[in-house]
Amino acid sequence: MTKEEILSKVAAKKLSVDEAAKLLADLETAKRGTLYCKVSPKGGMSLYGLQRMPVTLYVEQWERLLAFADDLRAFMKEHDAELKRKQR
């Protein structure tokens, strides 16, 4: 269930505020650690879940980045010993 669906059910009095609060909290917990995208207010595409703040680029920038993905993988493989990894 999406946030909008939960809020519409509260407005229609099909859900109590307490039930809605629990469902919204569950939604937020589920989003943590997972990647998801949203359209930004200025029309860019924001990627959430990668770091604390979203990464927002315009479509053309995402396309250039995705086209460069094989080069990124090759670079990471070539420099694996030099690169640090964040421990979770």
Secondary structure, 3 states (H helix, E strand, C coil): CCHHHHHHHHHCCCCCHHHHHHHHHHHHHHHCCCCEEEECCCCCEEEECCCCCCEEECHHHHHHHHHCHHHHHHHHHHCCCCCCCCCC
